[in-house]
Amino acid sequence: MQTALSIEAPCKINLHLRVKNRRSDGFHELESIFLALAFGDTLHFEFGETDEFFVEDKRPRLDGRPYGEIPQEVNIVLKALNLFRAVSGFNRPLRIRLEKRIPLGAGLGGGSSDGASTLLALNELAGTPFDGNRLQQAAEELGSDVPFFLYRGGAAYVTGRGEYIRPIEGPPDFTAVLVNPGFPSDTAEAFRLLDAHRDGNFCGETGNSGKTLVEALKGPPSQWPYKNDFLELFLERSSSAVIAAYRAILGDLQAQGADFCGFTGSGSTCFGIFTQGGAAEKAEKSLAKPGVFTLRTFPLARLANRVLI
């Protein structure tokens, strides 16, 4: 049995995010195209004498504008640990170190990825008592986006509240440029704002079929039909400063030659998809301004699938 291991926790972007009707359990039906990227957190686990949990803040600096504190007592890593122990009986003391790179409230799934990676690592350390179905159940208990991150790399067509994952063929080679305006977006508040905006008048139309959305991923990004309901909402119902920030970023990405511009999750990160690497590099440098986080990366599917170190 292994006594220590490290695991990568990649971020994701939503190439497409459609929010449908609110369900009786309070969650919303979603339809999304998820894509894991080669940027994320790293978690280290080793057996110890007592439980210890450390967070190393390695988020990119924003030219003097500090990030908010990373919560530890309510961190999803500890929630995943407690859940795994409760259902598996695995109680060995652990020393856990989280290298945190993904900004909080950015729509990049950092917390969800940390939770999924914790479940995978604990299952490995415990001698794999859980099969894929039981890990899936545990992931669903942790959060709506967590199940996607059990599938290590690539793209997926995601429905339900996020628990139905259909792995799909990844897109053609491209480079993604992430641009975060330096402020977080609260997911729960975003859904409340969306519900209030619709005021019960959502007609339930889905637009393009799931088959159309999946097939579109094989084509050139310049022809993708993808949208994000939250971006459309924020560009109508946010403060003037937030609207201006999003419009400026998306406009700059387009001006720099992005084949497709999008918005991930419920914010606050925008992204540009570039089929020309030189244009992506130029865009990353051009959009790097005080208080703005920019990063050039690419789909995780282009990496080897080995994530346990």
N, C-alpha and C positions, 0 to 999 in steps of 0.2 A: 504493500500500500504506500502511495506517495505521502510524504510528510510536508511538502511545500510545493506550491506552484504559483504561476502568474498567468493572468488572462487579460486579453485586450477587450475593451468595451467600446465598440465603434459608434459613431454618431450616425444619424440618418437624416435624409430630407424627404419630404413629401412632394413628389413631382406633381401629384394631383391630390386634392382633398375636397370631397363633397360631403357635407353634413346634411343628413336626412332628418326624418322625424325623431322627436324625443320619445323614448320608450317608457313603459310603465315603471321601470326600475330607476329612472332618472338619467340613464345614459342615452346617447344619441346613436342612431344607426349611421355608420360611416362607409364611405367608399374611397379607397386611396391607393395610390401607387407609392410604395416605400422603396427607398434605395439606400443601402448602407454605404458609408464613405470611409476612406482610409485616414480617418482622424478620430481620436477618441481618448478615453481614459484608460488607465491600466490599474488592475487590482492585483495585490500580492497577498497570498495566504500561507501561513505556516503554523504548525502546532506549537503551542506554548504552555506555560504553567497556568496562566489566567487569560481571560478574554481581554484583548486590547484592540482599539480601533483608532487609526490615525488617518488624517487627511492632509495631503501635501497639495497646496494650491499652486498649480502650474498653468493656470489660465493665462492667456496672453495679456500683457499689460496694455492699458488704454491711455498711454501718455499722460499719466498723472491722475486719471479718473479711476478710483478704486472700484473693484467689484464688491458686491455685498458679501457678507460672511457666508461660508458654506455650512449649512446645518449639520450637526453630527448626531445629536440624540435621536432625531427623527429621520436620519438618513435611510434611504431605501436599502442600502447594503445591510444595515442592522435588521430592518424589517424582513428581508429575505433570509437572513441567518436565523432569526427567531421562528419564521414560518417553516423553514427546512427542518429545524430541530424538533418542532412540535409534531410534525407528521412523520419523521424518519427515526426519531430517537437518537440521532447522532449528536453527542454532547461533548466532544473533545474541545478543550479550550483552544482558541485560535487568536493569532495575532494577524490583523488585517490592516493593510496599508493601501489607501486609495490615492493614486496620482490623478488629480482632477484637472482636466484641460478644457472640457466642454463647458461653455458659459451656461449659467442657470437661466431658466425662462427664455430660452433662445429658440425653441421649437425643434431642437436637434436630438431630442430623446436621450439626453445624457443620463438622467436618473433611471429611466426605463432600461437602458442598456446596462448600467451598473447592476440593477436588480437581476436581470437575466444572466449576466456573467457570473454573479455571485452564486446563483442556483447551479449553473453548470460546473463551477469550480468546486462547490461543496459536494455535489454529487460524485465528482471525480475523487475527492479526498475521502469520501465515505465508502468508496468501493462500488459506486454506481447502483445504489438501491432503487433508484427511480428509473423507469423507462421513459420514453418520449412523451407518452400520454400523461403520466403523473407530473412530469416537469411542466407540461403545458398547463395543467390545472393550477399548479403553484404559481406560474407566471400570470395567469388570469387573475388570481387573487391579489397579486401585487399591483397591477395596473393595466390599463387598456393597451398601451403600446409595448408592454413587456414581452408578450409572446413572439412578436416579430424577431426580437433579438436572440431568440433561441436558435434561429436559422442563421448560421454563421456566414454572412456575406451575401451579396447578390441583391436581387430585387424581388418584390412580392406584390401581389394584388390582395389588398386587405379589406375585409368587410366585417359586418357585425359591429360591435363596439371596439373592434381591433383584435378579436380573438380568432377570427377565421383567416388563416394565412395560406395563400396559394403562391408558392415560389414560382417565379416566372423567369424567362430568359432575360438577362440584363441587356441594357442598351448598348449601342455601338460605342467604341472608345471615344471618350471626351474628357475634358477637364472641367471641374466645378469650382467656381469662386464663391465662397461664402462671405457675406457682408452683414455684420450685426451692428445696428445703430448705437449700441452702447447702453440701451435700456432693456429691461426684461418685459415679457408679456405673461400675464397671469392666465393660465388655461381656464380655470373655473370662471373667472370674470369674463373671459372671451365668449364662452358658451352662454353665460347669462345675457351678455350684450346681444348675441345672435338671436336668442329666443325672444328678447324684448323687441328687437328690430322686426322680426317676423310676426310677432303678436298673434300667433295661431293661424297665420294666413299662408303658411308654407304649403304649397300644392303637391309636393312629393315628386315632382318630375326629376328624372335622373340625368337627362341630357344624353351623352354618349353611353352606349352599352358597355358592360364590362369587357366584352370581347374586343370592342373597338379600342378601348383604352389600353388593353394589353398589347394588341397588335401594333398600335401606334408607337410603342416603345422601340420597335425594330426599325422604325423609319428615322429620317433626319430630325433632330431636335427643332429645327425651324418650322416643322409642320406638326409638332405635338399639339393636341387639343386640350391640354391640361389646364386646370384652374384651381384656385383655392378660395373657398367661400369666405374665409376669414380676411383675406386680403381685400376682397371687394367690400366687406363690412367695414374694415378699418379705414379704408379710403373714403368712406362716407360718414362714419360716425365717431371718429377719433378727434382728439384735439388738433388744432391747426399745426402744432409743432410735430406731432406724430405723423400726420398726413404728409407734411412737407418732407420729413425725414425719409419716409418710404418712397415717395415719388422721386426724390433726388437720387436715392440709391438705385432704384429700378431704371430710371432714366440714364444714369451714368453707366450701368451695366450694358444697356442697349447701345449707348453711344460708343462703348469700347468694343462692340462687335459680338456680344453674346447672341448665340443662336436661339436661346430660350431664356426668359427671365421668370423667376418664380418666388414663392413665399412658402416657408416650411412650417407645418403644424399650425398652431395658433399664434405664431410669431415668437420672437421678433426678427428672426434672421431671413434675409433675402438671399437669393442665389442666382448666379448666371451660369448657363451651360455653354461651353466653348468647344467647338470642334477644331479650332486652331490653337495649339499650345502657346504660341507666341503672343497671341491676343489675350489669352488668359493671364499670362505673366504680366503683361502690361496693365491689364485691368486691376490685378491685385495691388500693384504699386500705385496706380492712379487713385484708387478708392481708399487707400490707407490715409485716414485723416485723424486728427486728435479726437479721441473718444469713440472711434469706430474700429471694430475688429474685422480684419479681412484675412482670408485664408484660401490658398489654392490647393485643391486636393482632387481625388478621382474615385470612381466606384471601387468598393472593396473587392468586388468580384475579380479585379485584375491582380489581386494578391493571392498568394498561396492560402489554402483554406485552413492551415494549421494555426490555431490561436492560443492553445494551451502551451505555455513555455516551460 
